[in-house]
Amino acid sequence: MKTLITFILLFFTFWSVAQKAPSHYASRAHAHNDYEQAFPFWLAWGQGVGSMEADIFLENGQLVVAHDREQVKRGWNLDSLYLIPLVRCIRQSKGSVYPDPGQTLQLMIDIKTAAVPTLQKLVELINQYPELTTCSTLRITISGNRPSAEDWPGYPTWLFFDGGFHTNYSQPAWDKIAMLSDNFANYSSWNGKGRLPEKEKDTLQSLIRYAHAKGKKIRFWNAPDILNSWYAYLELGLDYINTDDLNGIGLFFRQKDDREFTNLTPHAIYTPTGKSDGVNKPARNIILIIGDGTGLPQWYAGYTANRGRLNVFGIKNTGWSKTSSQDNFITDSAPGATAFSSGKKTNNRSVGVDHTGKTLPLITEDLSKKGWRTGVITSGDFRDATPAAFYAHQSERSAYGPILNDLSQSALDLIAGHAQWKTTDSIDKKLMSRFTIIHHIDQLPATGKARILLADTLASKSRLTGRGHWLGNIFERSLPLLKNEKGFFLMIEGAQVDYGGHANKLPYVVTELLDLDQLIGKALAFADQDGETLVIVTGDHETGGLTLTAGDYERGYISGQFSTSDHTAIPVPVFAYGPRSYLFTGVYENVEIYRKMWEAMNIRK
């Protein structure tokens, strides 16, 4: 009874996994020596592999699954380990091996004892299970010790064989071959690390072309079995990837679409004139661009996807910002942005207050008192931590009601992003009395001094889901509203690079990064035209622990892995362009960006 309950639990556990498995990738996996796994058959089937392997011995009239004579003593028979589970799966899926009727499975049986009697016993055994011999999505293939190839056509139509590259087969024998296999070490000494040597790659590709020309699939055994090698095999076009790491390759396949991106539409790059870059004169305007969650890996992923070019990499004066908060080695956006807006370290989750909860004077507030116009734009929710750090004073970043109340009393001339809120009538009235509230970018006035709050639902979308060039457009539309004789300060946030990092989705990260870089190109062009504008680009922290694992500049292809779904403590780059941009070189605490902005403006707080 206990054994039956265990089987039922395992069956439905792996059944649920198989229903979610990405068959178009997982079908490329060959579970080598599958019987060595913790759960033979079920683990491979649950991952949705396209092929699995069982070695058999003919022992005392029984077919025993084992790798060598010592393992034969275990007495694991082929029926209970593979054939009966297969029958149950086929019955459950109404004639298919997998829930997806288009997904196939190859059961490769490697014969370790004398070929003819062992195969004869196998045929007799399998014939007892008509579900196996008639299933159109199951192929049974014989490897190891095999009868002479000229005898293959005499075996049942449901039985196929594993062939080799160096044997001359008759056409009837070719018709019985399911795939071609060989020892990887016969053609390459590659250990799976770095790049597959070009000469060896050419040799392997020629073998793959040969197999495919014959209409056969191909597998190499004794091949490197690590993540980097799996990428290489997919690129080569290998049909079956030989693996002993079923959990690893299963995860790799399930995550594959989220871990790579190819950019089909690279954007043009603005070439800065450099006329005002680094000159020793005060900056009259400051544009602070914050890529939320954007560290060097995110920038370089975008650089690779954009065919080896980025606007931000055209900025010469660069530095590094250390991002830790007052109370944590790893910051969140609240203290990360507060460091820029106030020049003070504070606790995680706090905006515009110090670590004791005391209100901090913000750069937007101080500049407004001096006649500067100030704005905050985000491609996210303008109540969130990064934008809120430039107008609010709260110890808890999620206190949206109090944050909106702070906004209703702020000195900002422009706030733009998205938000849907339910608050008291008093806060709504305060916001309406403080700002002209609009809900679409086209409602922005061309000029004027009215305070504007743009709550645009389009900003809630990602580039992948239809936001378009909202961020760049709102930036250009904001400039006439902010420019004045005293100067202006504009913080503009690329919020959703961070979202992609938290979701561990590289396409999300890269498309948001590329959108941010197009904005940077517009900001650099404005700085060149104006001559008195300092552009600063940085991140509040890195998100995701992104590691880049492969890339191709020519194709705009990038792949990577994430180590966390949270933030990391990795220092982030700082790029500065315009008057006194040289102030931003070096390695420093994030609060120094605040001090350096005041020094660049050369005005007293």
C-alpha positions in Angstrom: 0.0 0.0 0.0 2.8 2.4 0.9 4.5 1.7 -2.4 1.3 2.4 -4.3 0.8 5.7 -2.5 4.4 6.7 -3.2 3.9 5.9 -6.9 0.7 8.0 -7.1 2.3 11.0 -5.5 5.3 10.8 -7.8 3.1 10.3 -10.8 1.0 13.4 -10.3 4.0 15.5 -9.2 5.9 14.8 -12.4 2.7 14.9 -14.4 2.2 18.6 -13.4 5.8 19.4 -14.3 5.5 17.8 -17.7 2.4 19.8 -18.5 4.4 23.0 -18.0 7.6 21.8 -19.7 8.7 23.7 -22.8 8.6 20.8 -25.2 10.3 22.7 -28.1 13.5 22.8 -26.0 13.2 19.9 -23.5 12.8 17.5 -26.4 16.4 18.1 -27.2 17.6 16.4 -24.0 18.7 12.8 -23.8 18.7 11.5 -20.3 21.9 9.5 -20.3 21.9 6.4 -18.0 18.5 7.5 -16.8 18.3 4.7 -14.3 21.1 6.4 -12.3 18.7 9.3 -11.5 17.0 9.6 -8.1 13.7 8.8 -9.8 14.3 6.7 -13.0 11.9 7.5 -15.8 9.8 9.9 -13.8 12.4 12.7 -13.5 13.2 12.6 -17.2 9.6 12.3 -18.2 8.7 15.2 -15.8 11.3 17.4 -17.5 9.8 16.5 -20.9 13.0 15.0 -22.4 13.0 13.8 -26.0 15.1 10.7 -25.2 16.0 8.6 -22.3 18.4 5.7 -21.9 18.3 2.4 -20.0 21.0 -0.2 -20.1 19.9 -3.8 -19.8 21.3 -7.3 -19.1 19.7 -10.6 -19.8 20.0 -12.4 -16.5 18.3 -15.7 -15.7 15.6 -15.0 -18.3 14.9 -11.5 -17.0 15.8 -8.1 -18.4 17.6 -6.3 -15.7 18.4 -2.6 -15.8 22.0 -2.0 -14.8 25.2 -0.3 -15.9 27.5 -3.2 -15.0 27.5 -6.7 -13.5 27.7 -5.4 -9.9 24.5 -3.4 -10.4 22.7 -6.5 -11.9 22.4 -7.7 -8.3 19.9 -5.0 -7.5 17.4 -6.8 -9.7 15.8 -3.7 -11.2 13.7 -5.1 -14.0 12.8 -3.2 -17.2 9.1 -3.7 -16.8 8.6 -1.9 -13.5 11.2 0.7 -14.1 10.2 1.8 -17.7 7.6 -0.2 -19.5 4.8 -0.1 -17.0 5.2 3.6 -16.3 5.2 4.3 -20.0 2.0 2.4 -20.4 0.4 4.4 -17.6 1.5 7.7 -19.2 0.1 6.7 -22.6 -3.2 5.7 -21.1 -3.4 8.9 -19.1 -2.7 11.0 -22.2 -5.1 9.0 -24.4 -2.5 7.5 -26.7 0.4 9.9 -26.3 3.5 9.6 -24.1 3.2 13.2 -23.0 0.1 15.4 -22.3 1.1 17.4 -25.4 0.2 15.0 -28.2 2.8 16.6 -30.5 5.7 15.8 -28.1 7.6 12.5 -28.7 9.8 10.3 -26.6 12.6 8.0 -27.6 13.3 5.1 -25.2 16.9 4.0 -26.1 17.7 0.6 -24.7 21.4 -0.2 -24.5 22.1 -3.9 -24.6 25.0 -5.1 -22.5 24.7 -8.8 -23.0 24.6 -10.9 -26.2 22.7 -9.0 -28.8 20.4 -11.6 -30.4 19.0 -13.4 -27.4 18.7 -10.2 -25.4 16.9 -8.5 -28.2 14.7 -11.5 -28.8 13.6 -11.4 -25.1 13.1 -7.6 -25.3 10.8 -8.0 -28.3 8.8 -10.7 -26.6 8.4 -8.5 -23.5 7.4 -5.3 -25.3 4.9 -7.2 -27.4 3.0 -7.8 -24.2 2.2 -4.1 -24.0 0.3 -3.1 -27.2 0.1 0.5 -25.9 3.9 0.7 -26.5 4.0 -0.9 -29.9 1.2 1.2 -31.3 2.0 4.6 -29.7 2.8 7.1 -32.5 4.7 9.4 -30.1 7.0 6.7 -28.7 10.1 5.3 -30.5 12.1 2.4 -29.1 15.7 2.4 -30.2 18.4 -0.2 -29.6 21.9 0.7 -28.9 25.0 -1.1 -27.5 25.2 -4.7 -28.6 23.1 -5.0 -31.7 22.6 -7.7 -34.3 24.2 -7.4 -37.7 22.8 -4.4 -39.5 21.7 -6.6 -42.4 19.3 -8.3 -40.0 17.7 -5.1 -38.7 14.9 -5.0 -41.3 13.7 -8.4 -40.0 12.7 -6.9 -36.6 9.3 -5.4 -35.8 8.3 -2.1 -37.4 8.1 -0.4 -34.0 11.8 -1.2 -33.3 14.7 1.0 -34.5 18.4 1.1 -34.0 21.2 3.5 -33.1 23.6 3.9 -36.0 27.2 5.0 -36.4 29.0 7.3 -38.8 31.6 4.9 -40.1 29.5 2.0 -41.3 28.2 1.5 -44.8 24.5 0.7 -44.4 22.1 -0.7 -47.0 19.0 1.3 -47.6 16.8 -1.2 -45.7 19.2 -0.8 -42.7 19.1 3.0 -43.0 15.3 2.8 -42.8 15.6 1.1 -39.4 18.0 3.7 -38.0 16.5 6.3 -35.6 19.6 8.3 -34.9 23.4 8.4 -35.3 25.6 8.4 -32.2 29.3 8.6 -31.4 31.9 9.5 -28.8 32.3 13.3 -28.7 36.0 12.8 -27.8 36.6 11.3 -31.2 36.1 14.7 -32.7 36.8 17.3 -30.0 38.9 17.7 -26.9 36.8 20.7 -25.8 35.9 20.7 -22.1 32.8 22.8 -22.4 34.4 26.0 -21.1 35.0 29.1 -23.3 34.5 28.8 -27.0 34.3 25.5 -29.0 37.5 25.6 -31.2 36.6 26.6 -34.7 38.2 23.6 -36.4 36.4 21.1 -34.1 33.2 23.0 -34.5 33.4 22.6 -38.2 34.0 18.9 -37.8 31.0 18.5 -35.6 28.8 20.6 -37.9 29.8 18.4 -40.9 28.7 15.3 -39.0 25.4 17.0 -38.1 24.8 18.0 -41.7 25.6 14.4 -42.8 23.0 13.0 -40.3 20.4 15.5 -41.2 20.9 14.8 -44.9 20.1 11.2 -44.2 17.0 12.3 -42.3 18.4 11.1 -38.9 18.9 12.7 -35.6 22.3 12.9 -33.9 23.7 12.5 -30.4 27.2 12.6 -29.0 28.0 10.7 -25.8 30.9 11.5 -23.4 30.4 15.2 -24.2 30.8 18.2 -21.8 27.6 18.6 -19.8 27.5 22.1 -18.4 25.5 25.2 -19.2 28.0 26.7 -21.6 28.2 23.5 -23.6 24.3 23.3 -23.7 24.3 26.7 -25.4 26.9 25.5 -27.9 25.0 22.3 -28.8 21.8 24.2 -29.5 23.8 26.6 -31.7 25.3 23.6 -33.5 21.9 22.1 -34.2 22.5 19.0 -32.2 19.2 17.0 -31.9 19.8 15.3 -28.6 22.0 16.8 -25.8 23.4 14.0 -23.8 23.1 14.9 -20.1 23.4 13.4 -16.6 22.2 16.7 -15.1 18.5 16.4 -15.7 17.5 19.0 -13.1 20.0 21.5 -14.4 19.2 21.1 -18.1 15.5 21.1 -17.3 15.8 24.4 -15.5 18.0 25.7 -18.4 15.3 24.8 -21.0 12.4 26.2 -18.9 14.2 29.5 -18.4 15.8 29.8 -21.9 13.3 32.3 -23.3 13.8 34.5 -20.3 17.5 34.3 -20.4 18.3 35.4 -24.0 17.4 38.2 -26.3 18.1 39.2 -29.9 17.5 42.8 -30.9 16.2 43.0 -34.4 15.9 46.8 -34.5 19.1 48.5 -33.2 18.8 52.2 -32.5 21.0 54.9 -34.0 23.6 56.5 -31.8 24.0 60.2 -31.2 27.6 61.4 -31.5 28.3 64.2 -28.9 30.2 67.3 -30.0 32.0 67.5 -26.6 32.1 71.3 -26.8 30.8 71.9 -23.3 31.9 68.6 -21.8 34.3 69.0 -18.9 34.5 72.8 -19.2 35.1 74.5 -15.9 31.9 76.7 -15.7 28.8 76.3 -13.6 26.0 74.1 -14.9 22.7 76.0 -15.3 20.6 72.9 -15.8 20.9 69.4 -14.4 19.4 66.3 -16.0 19.8 63.3 -13.6 18.9 60.0 -15.3 18.5 57.0 -13.0 18.3 53.5 -14.4 16.6 51.7 -11.6 18.4 48.4 -11.0 20.9 49.2 -13.7 24.5 48.1 -13.2 27.3 47.3 -15.6 25.9 44.0 -16.7 22.6 45.6 -17.7 24.5 48.3 -19.7 26.7 45.8 -21.4 23.7 43.6 -22.2 22.2 46.6 -24.0 25.5 47.4 -25.6 25.7 43.9 -27.1 22.1 43.8 -28.2 22.5 47.2 -29.9 25.3 45.7 -32.1 28.2 47.1 -29.9 27.0 50.7 -29.6 25.3 52.7 -26.8 24.8 56.4 -26.3 25.9 56.1 -22.7 29.2 54.6 -23.6 30.0 57.7 -25.6 30.3 59.6 -22.3 33.9 60.0 -21.4 33.8 61.1 -17.7 32.8 58.0 -15.7 32.9 56.9 -12.1 31.5 54.3 -9.7 28.9 54.7 -7.0 28.8 52.5 -3.9 25.2 51.9 -3.1 24.9 50.5 0.4 22.2 52.2 2.7 22.5 53.3 6.3 21.3 50.1 7.7 22.0 47.5 5.0 24.8 46.3 2.8 22.3 45.9 0.0 20.1 49.0 -0.6 16.7 49.3 -2.0 15.5 52.2 -4.2 14.3 54.3 -1.4 17.6 55.1 0.3 19.4 54.7 -3.0 17.5 57.7 -4.5 17.4 59.6 -1.2 21.2 59.6 -1.3 21.0 61.5 -4.6 18.2 63.8 -3.5 19.5 64.7 -0.1 23.1 63.7 0.2 22.4 61.6 3.3 22.4 57.8 3.9 19.1 56.5 5.2 17.5 53.2 6.1 16.0 50.8 3.6 12.4 51.7 2.7 12.9 55.3 3.7 12.4 58.3 1.3 13.4 61.9 2.1 14.1 61.2 5.8 17.2 60.3 7.7 17.7 57.0 9.6 15.9 58.5 12.6 12.9 59.5 10.5 13.8 63.2 10.5 12.8 65.2 7.4 15.7 65.9 5.0 15.9 68.9 2.7 15.8 67.7 -0.9 17.6 69.2 -3.9 14.4 69.8 -5.7 13.1 71.9 -2.7 16.3 73.9 -2.3 16.5 74.7 -6.0 12.9 75.7 -6.2 13.5 78.3 -3.5 16.3 79.6 -5.7 14.0 80.0 -8.7 14.9 76.8 -10.5 12.1 74.8 -12.1 12.1 71.1 -11.1 10.6 68.0 -12.5 10.4 64.3 -11.9 9.6 61.8 -14.7 9.4 58.0 -14.4 8.5 55.1 -16.6 6.8 53.6 -13.6 4.5 54.6 -10.7 5.4 58.2 -9.6 4.6 57.2 -6.0 7.3 54.6 -5.9 10.6 55.0 -4.1 12.9 56.6 -6.7 10.6 59.4 -7.8 9.1 59.8 -4.3 12.6 60.4 -2.9 12.6 63.8 -4.8 9.4 65.1 -3.2 8.3 63.0 -0.2 9.4 62.5 3.4 8.3 59.1 4.7 10.0 56.3 6.6 7.9 53.7 4.7 8.1 53.8 0.9 4.8 52.0 0.5 2.8 54.6 2.5 1.2 55.9 -0.7 -1.4 58.1 1.0 1.1 60.1 2.9 3.4 60.2 -0.1 0.7 61.7 -2.2 0.0 64.2 0.5 3.6 65.2 0.4 3.4 65.5 -3.4 0.4 67.9 -3.0 2.7 70.2 -0.9 5.8 69.7 -3.0 7.6 72.4 -5.0 7.8 70.3 -8.2 6.7 72.0 -11.4 6.2 68.7 -13.3 5.6 65.1 -12.1 4.9 62.4 -14.7 4.5 58.6 -14.7 1.5 56.5 -13.8 -0.6 56.0 -10.7 -4.1 55.0 -9.8 -4.9 55.9 -6.3 -7.8 55.8 -3.8 -7.3 58.4 -1.1 -9.3 60.8 0.9 -11.1 63.6 -0.9 -8.9 66.1 0.9 -5.7 64.7 -0.7 -7.4 64.7 -4.1 -8.4 68.3 -3.6 -4.9 69.2 -2.5 -3.4 67.6 -5.6 -5.9 69.3 -7.9 -5.3 72.7 -6.3 -1.5 72.2 -6.6 -1.3 70.7 -10.1 -3.1 70.7 -13.4 -3.8 66.9 -13.6 -3.8 65.3 -17.1 -3.8 61.7 -18.2 -2.1 61.7 -21.6 1.1 63.1 -23.0 -0.7 64.9 -25.8 -2.5 67.0 -23.1 0.8 68.6 -22.1 0.9 72.3 -22.9 3.6 73.4 -25.2 4.7 76.2 -22.9 3.6 77.8 -19.7 4.4 77.9 -16.0 1.5 75.8 -14.6 2.4 72.9 -12.4 1.6 69.6 -14.2 0.8 66.2 -12.9 0.7 63.6 -15.7 -0.8 60.3 -14.6 -0.6 58.3 -17.8 -1.5 54.7 -17.9 0.8 54.2 -20.9 3.7 54.6 -18.5 2.5 51.4 -16.7 3.3 49.3 -19.7 6.7 48.0 -20.6 8.4 48.4 -24.0 7.5 44.8 -24.7 3.8 45.4 -24.0 3.3 48.6 -25.9 4.7 51.7 -24.0 6.5 52.7 -27.2 8.9 55.7 -26.9 6.9 57.3 -24.1 10.0 58.1 -22.0 11.8 59.9 -24.7 8.7 61.7 -25.8 7.8 63.0 -22.4 11.4 64.1 -21.9 11.3 66.2 -25.1 7.9 67.6 -24.2 9.0 68.5 -20.7 12.0 70.7 -21.7 10.0 73.8 -22.9 8.0 73.6 -19.6 11.1 73.5 -17.4 13.5 75.9 -19.1 13.9 79.3 -17.6 16.5 81.9 -16.8 17.5 80.5 -13.4 17.8 76.9 -14.6 16.1 73.6 -14.1 16.6 70.3 -12.5 15.0 67.2 -14.0 15.2 63.6 -12.5 14.1 61.1 -15.1 13.9 57.4 -14.1 14.0 54.3 -16.3 12.0 52.3 -13.7 11.4 49.1 -15.5 15.0 47.8 -16.0 14.5 47.0 -12.3 11.2 45.2 -12.9 12.9 43.0 -15.5 15.7 42.2 -13.0 13.3 41.2 -10.3 11.5 39.0 -12.8 14.8 37.5 -14.0 13.7 38.2 -17.6 16.5 39.3 -19.8 14.4 40.4 -22.7 12.5 42.7 -20.3 15.8 44.1 -18.9 17.4 44.7 -22.3 14.4 46.3 -24.0 14.0 48.7 -21.1 17.8 49.4 -21.1 17.7 50.2 -24.8 14.7 52.6 -24.3 16.7 54.3 -21.5 19.7 54.7 -23.8 17.6 56.3 -26.5 16.5 58.8 -23.9 20.2 59.4 -23.0 20.9 60.2 -26.7 18.2 62.9 -26.6 19.6 64.3 -23.4 23.1 64.5 -24.8 21.8 66.2 -27.9 20.0 68.8 -25.8 23.1 69.3 -23.7 25.2 70.0 -26.8 22.5 72.4 -28.1 22.2 74.2 -24.8 25.8 74.3 -23.7 25.0 74.8 -20.0 23.4 71.5 -19.2 25.0 68.7 -17.1 23.7 65.2 -17.8 24.3 62.6 -15.1 23.5 58.9 -15.7 23.6 56.3 -13.0 21.7 53.6 -11.1 20.5 53.4 -7.6 21.6 49.7 -7.4 21.9 46.6 -9.5 19.0 44.1 -9.6 19.2 40.4 -10.4 22.9 39.7 -10.0 23.0 39.4 -13.8 25.9 37.5 -15.4 26.3 37.6 -19.2 27.0 34.1 -20.5 27.0 34.5 -24.3 26.6 37.2 -26.9 27.0 38.2 -30.5 27.5 41.8 -31.5 26.7 41.1 -35.2 23.3 39.5 -34.4 22.5 41.7 -31.4 22.2 38.5 -29.4 22.8 38.3 -25.6 22.2 35.7 -23.0 22.6 35.7 -19.3 21.8 34.2 -15.9 20.6 35.8 -12.7 21.8 34.9 -9.2 19.0 36.5 -7.3 15.5 38.1 -7.8 16.5 40.9 -5.5 19.1 43.7 -5.4 22.8 43.3 -5.1 25.5 45.5 -3.5 27.6 45.7 -6.7 28.7 49.3 -7.3 27.1 51.0 -10.3 28.6 53.2 -13.0 28.2 56.9 -13.1 28.4 58.8 -16.4 28.6 62.6 -16.6 28.5 64.9 -19.7 28.6 68.7 -19.8 30.0 71.5 -17.6 32.2 70.1 -14.8 31.5 66.5 -15.7 35.0 65.7 -14.5 33.7 66.0 -10.9 32.0 62.6 -11.3 35.1 60.4 -11.9 36.5 58.0 -9.3 34.9 55.7 -6.8 32.7 57.1 -4.1 29.6 56.7 -2.0 26.3 57.4 -3.7 25.7 60.5 -1.4 28.7 62.1 -3.2 26.5 62.5 -6.3 24.4 65.0 -4.4 27.5 67.0 -3.3 29.0 66.9 -6.8 25.8 68.2 -8.4 25.9 71.3 -6.1 29.5 71.8 -6.8 28.8 71.6 -10.5 26.1 74.3 -10.2 28.5 76.4 -8.0 25.6 77.8 -5.9 25.1 77.7 -2.2 22.4 75.5 -0.7 
